[in-house]
Amino acid sequence: MRPNDGDALRSRLRDLRGATGLPVVFGGVADAQMLVLTQQLGTRTKGLLNLRVEPSCGLGGRAFVEQKPGTVDDYASARSITHDYDGPVVGEGLRALVAAPVVVNGRTRAMVYGAIRERVRLGQRVVDVVRDAARGLARELDIRDEVDRRVRMLQAVRAEPAGLPARDVEELREAHAELCSIAEAVDDVALRKRVRAVGDSIARLGDTTSDVSVVLTERERDVLAQIACGCTNAEAADRLAIGAETVKAYLRSAMRKLDAHNRHEAVVAARRAGVLL
């Protein structure tokens, strides 16, 4: 099951509040038509909770469409936005606000807001931090989308008769190597475990005979997966976010366990043993 995107948003909001000192932060996840505010920290009322923000309406609706951060010094009197949501915003006592869209593959997927209950011009540093929080969430949602795509591919493969065409096997190998890399970029522990589990499921699809006497560590399998896709040690290190010497160490260890004399033999032996796709 995909982790709740709202939980990821709330985590980003907590970090944002700590980094900026903004008394109020809130946000929501969007669909193709509108934004729904579902997360809030530091609020005194429930007026913003579950508020539905239409594209182009209010500060968030404008940022939704323009796909860039927007600010106002005094929400109630701002001339750059519509005032469809003055009731809940002013009722919360908010005056200076910044809204930053979470854009994934050209589509606004969520919105991150920061606010102060005073009329003040928000500094560029604050705006930049809010924007960076939105970008960080965008990267996480992008990773989650990619994991979902891999899961769908895995399910489709499982539904096919045994004996995959060579082209499909090669695509699965690429998918396995890519998931090893994606796992290293995930901060969310639960999501990282899910990425790993999907990668392991893909690896088990190979038409191999398992040899339980060969046991590779998670890192050794990760390195071999990159090598199997033609990566050099330096390229594998970059994709796995580890040092080139560390890659060499894991590769040597895997070769020793597989009784292989070079990287090519190690990949072949790992596939034959059923520990690598």
C-alpha positions as CSV (number, residue, x, y, z in Angstrom):
1,M,0.0,0.0,0.0
2,R,1.2,3.5,-0.8
3,P,2.0,5.5,2.3
4,N,-0.4,8.4,2.9
5,D,0.9,11.5,1.0
6,G,-0.7,13.7,3.7
7,D,1.7,12.2,6.2
8,A,4.6,13.2,4.0
9,L,3.2,16.7,3.7
10,R,2.7,17.0,7.5
11,S,6.3,16.0,8.1
12,R,7.6,18.7,5.7
13,L,5.4,21.2,7.5
14,R,6.9,20.3,10.8
15,D,10.4,20.8,9.4
16,L,9.4,24.0,7.7
17,R,8.0,25.5,10.9
18,G,11.2,24.6,12.8
19,A,13.4,26.0,10.1
20,T,11.6,29.4,9.6
21,G,10.0,30.0,13.0
22,L,6.7,30.8,11.2
23,P,3.9,30.5,13.7
24,V,1.4,28.9,11.2
25,V,2.1,26.4,8.4
26,F,-0.5,24.5,6.5
27,G,-1.1,22.7,3.2
28,G,-3.0,20.2,1.2
29,V,-2.8,17.6,-1.6
30,A,-4.4,18.5,-4.9
31,D,-6.1,16.5,-7.6
32,A,-6.5,17.7,-11.2
33,Q,-9.3,20.1,-10.3
34,M,-8.5,21.7,-7.0
35,L,-6.6,21.8,-3.7
36,V,-7.9,20.6,-0.4
37,L,-6.2,21.8,2.8
38,T,-5.8,18.9,5.1
39,Q,-2.8,19.6,7.2
40,Q,-2.2,22.6,9.6
41,L,0.1,23.4,12.5
42,G,-0.2,26.4,14.8
43,T,-3.8,27.3,13.9
44,R,-6.3,28.4,16.5
45,T,-9.5,27.6,14.5
46,K,-10.6,24.8,12.1
47,G,-11.6,27.3,9.4
48,L,-8.8,26.2,7.1
49,L,-9.2,22.5,7.6
50,N,-10.7,20.7,4.6
51,L,-11.0,24.1,2.7
52,R,-11.4,23.5,-1.0
53,V,-9.2,25.9,-3.0
54,E,-10.2,26.4,-6.6
55,P,-7.5,27.1,-9.3
56,S,-6.8,30.9,-9.6
57,C,-8.7,31.7,-6.4
58,G,-6.9,33.2,-3.5
59,L,-3.2,33.0,-3.0
60,G,-3.0,29.2,-3.2
61,G,-5.2,29.0,-6.2
62,R,-3.0,31.5,-8.0
63,A,0.2,29.6,-7.1
64,F,-1.6,26.4,-8.2
65,V,-2.0,27.7,-11.7
66,E,1.2,29.7,-12.0
67,Q,3.3,26.9,-10.5
68,K,5.5,29.3,-8.6
69,P,5.6,30.7,-5.0
70,G,3.4,33.7,-4.2
71,T,3.3,36.0,-1.3
72,V,1.1,38.7,0.2
73,D,1.9,41.2,3.0
74,D,-1.7,41.6,4.1
75,Y,-4.1,39.0,2.8
76,A,-7.3,40.9,3.4
77,S,-6.3,44.0,1.4
78,A,-4.1,42.3,-1.2
79,R,-5.0,43.4,-4.7
80,S,-3.0,40.6,-6.5
81,I,-5.4,37.8,-5.4
82,T,-9.2,37.1,-5.3
83,H,-10.8,37.2,-1.9
84,D,-12.9,34.0,-2.0
85,Y,-11.3,32.7,1.2
86,D,-11.2,35.9,3.3
87,G,-13.5,34.3,5.9
88,P,-11.4,31.4,7.0
89,V,-8.0,33.2,6.5
90,V,-9.0,36.4,8.3
91,G,-10.9,34.4,10.9
92,E,-7.6,32.7,11.7
93,G,-6.0,36.1,12.0
94,L,-3.5,35.5,9.2
95,R,-2.1,38.5,7.3
96,A,1.3,37.8,5.7
97,L,1.4,34.5,3.7
98,V,3.5,32.6,1.3
99,A,2.2,29.7,-0.8
100,A,4.6,27.3,-2.7
101,P,3.3,24.7,-5.1
102,V,4.5,21.1,-5.1
103,V,5.0,20.4,-8.8
104,V,5.6,16.8,-10.1
105,N,6.1,16.2,-13.8
106,G,4.5,19.4,-14.7
107,R,1.4,19.0,-12.5
108,T,0.6,20.8,-9.2
109,R,0.2,18.0,-6.7
110,A,0.1,19.8,-3.4
111,M,0.6,23.2,-1.7
112,V,2.7,24.4,1.2
113,Y,1.8,27.6,3.1
114,G,3.5,29.6,5.8
115,A,1.8,32.5,7.6
116,I,2.2,35.3,10.2
117,R,-0.5,37.1,12.1
118,E,1.1,40.5,11.4
119,R,1.2,42.7,8.4
120,V,4.8,42.3,7.3
121,R,6.8,41.7,4.1
122,L,8.2,38.2,4.2
123,G,11.9,38.0,3.6
124,Q,13.4,36.2,0.6
125,R,15.1,33.6,3.0
126,V,11.7,32.6,4.3
127,V,10.2,32.3,0.8
128,D,13.2,30.3,-0.3
129,V,12.8,27.8,2.6
130,V,9.1,27.4,1.9
131,R,9.9,26.8,-1.8
132,D,12.6,24.3,-0.9
133,A,10.2,22.4,1.3
134,A,7.8,22.2,-1.6
135,R,10.5,20.9,-3.9
136,G,11.6,18.3,-1.3
137,L,8.0,17.1,-1.1
138,A,7.8,17.0,-4.9
139,R,10.9,14.8,-5.1
140,E,9.3,12.4,-2.5
141,L,6.0,12.2,-4.4
142,D,7.9,11.6,-7.6
143,I,9.7,8.6,-6.0
144,R,6.4,7.3,-4.7
145,D,4.9,7.5,-8.2
146,E,7.9,5.6,-9.6
147,V,7.5,2.9,-7.0
148,D,3.8,2.6,-7.9
149,R,4.7,2.3,-11.6
150,R,7.2,-0.5,-10.8
151,V,4.6,-2.3,-8.7
152,R,2.2,-2.2,-11.5
153,M,4.8,-3.6,-13.9
154,L,5.6,-6.3,-11.4
155,Q,1.9,-7.2,-11.1
156,A,1.6,-7.4,-14.8
157,V,4.7,-9.6,-15.1
158,R,3.3,-12.0,-12.5
159,A,0.1,-12.3,-14.5
160,E,2.1,-13.5,-17.6
161,P,3.0,-17.1,-18.3
162,A,6.4,-18.3,-17.2
163,G,9.3,-17.7,-19.5
164,L,9.7,-13.9,-20.1
165,P,11.0,-12.6,-23.4
166,A,14.6,-11.4,-23.2
167,R,13.5,-7.8,-23.7
168,D,11.2,-8.0,-20.7
169,V,13.9,-9.6,-18.5
170,E,16.3,-6.8,-19.4
171,E,13.7,-4.2,-18.5
172,L,13.1,-5.8,-15.2
173,R,16.9,-5.8,-14.6
174,E,17.0,-2.1,-15.2
175,A,14.0,-1.6,-12.9
176,H,15.7,-3.6,-10.2
177,A,18.9,-1.5,-10.5
178,E,16.9,1.7,-10.5
179,L,14.9,0.8,-7.4
180,C,18.2,0.1,-5.6
181,S,19.2,3.7,-6.4
182,I,15.8,5.1,-5.5
183,A,15.9,3.5,-2.1
184,E,19.1,5.5,-1.2
185,A,17.3,8.8,-1.9
186,V,14.3,8.1,0.3
187,D,14.2,9.6,3.8
188,D,11.0,8.0,4.8
189,V,11.9,4.6,6.5
190,A,8.6,2.9,5.6
191,L,8.8,4.0,2.0
192,R,12.5,2.9,1.8
193,K,11.5,-0.6,3.0
194,R,8.7,-0.7,0.5
195,V,11.1,0.3,-2.3
196,R,13.4,-2.5,-1.2
197,A,10.6,-5.0,-1.0
198,V,9.5,-4.2,-4.6
199,G,13.1,-4.5,-5.8
200,D,13.5,-7.9,-4.1
201,S,10.2,-9.1,-5.7
202,I,11.5,-8.1,-9.1
203,A,14.8,-9.8,-8.5
204,R,13.0,-13.1,-7.7
205,L,11.2,-13.1,-11.1
206,G,14.3,-14.4,-12.9
207,D,14.2,-17.9,-14.3
208,T,16.9,-19.2,-12.0
209,T,17.6,-22.0,-9.7
210,S,18.0,-20.8,-6.1
211,D,21.2,-21.8,-4.3
212,V,20.6,-21.1,-0.6
213,S,24.3,-21.6,0.1
214,V,24.9,-18.1,-1.4
215,V,23.9,-15.3,0.8
216,L,24.6,-11.7,-0.3
217,T,24.0,-8.7,1.8
218,E,21.6,-6.0,0.7
219,R,24.5,-3.7,-0.3
220,E,26.2,-6.5,-2.3
221,R,23.1,-7.1,-4.2
222,D,22.7,-3.4,-4.9
223,V,26.2,-3.1,-6.2
224,L,25.8,-6.2,-8.4
225,A,22.5,-4.9,-9.8
226,Q,24.3,-1.7,-11.0
227,I,27.2,-3.7,-12.4
228,A,24.7,-6.0,-14.2
229,C,23.3,-2.9,-16.0
230,G,26.7,-2.0,-17.3
231,C,27.7,0.6,-14.7
232,T,31.3,1.3,-13.9
233,N,32.3,1.4,-10.2
234,A,32.2,5.2,-10.3
235,E,28.7,5.2,-11.9
236,A,27.5,2.6,-9.4
237,A,28.9,4.7,-6.5
238,D,27.1,7.8,-7.8
239,R,23.8,6.1,-8.2
240,L,24.0,4.4,-4.8
241,A,25.3,7.6,-3.1
242,I,28.4,5.8,-1.7
243,G,32.1,6.0,-2.4
244,A,33.8,4.2,-5.3
245,E,36.1,2.4,-2.9
246,T,33.1,1.2,-1.0
247,V,31.6,-0.2,-4.2
248,K,34.9,-2.0,-4.9
249,A,34.8,-3.5,-1.4
250,Y,31.2,-4.8,-1.8
251,L,32.0,-6.1,-5.2
252,R,35.1,-8.0,-3.9
253,S,33.1,-9.5,-1.1
254,A,30.3,-10.6,-3.5
255,M,32.9,-12.1,-5.9
256,R,34.4,-14.0,-3.0
257,K,31.1,-15.5,-2.0
258,L,30.2,-16.4,-5.5
259,D,33.7,-17.8,-6.3
260,A,33.9,-15.4,-9.2
261,H,37.2,-14.0,-10.7
262,N,35.8,-10.9,-12.3
263,R,32.7,-8.7,-12.2
264,H,31.1,-10.5,-15.2
265,E,31.5,-13.9,-13.6
266,A,30.0,-12.4,-10.4
267,V,26.9,-11.2,-12.2
268,V,26.4,-14.6,-14.0
269,A,27.0,-16.5,-10.8
270,A,24.6,-14.3,-8.8
271,R,21.9,-14.8,-11.5
272,R,22.5,-18.6,-11.5
273,A,22.2,-18.7,-7.7
274,G,18.9,-16.8,-7.8
275,V,20.1,-13.8,-5.8
276,L,20.1,-11.4,-8.7
277,L,17.7,-10.9,-11.7
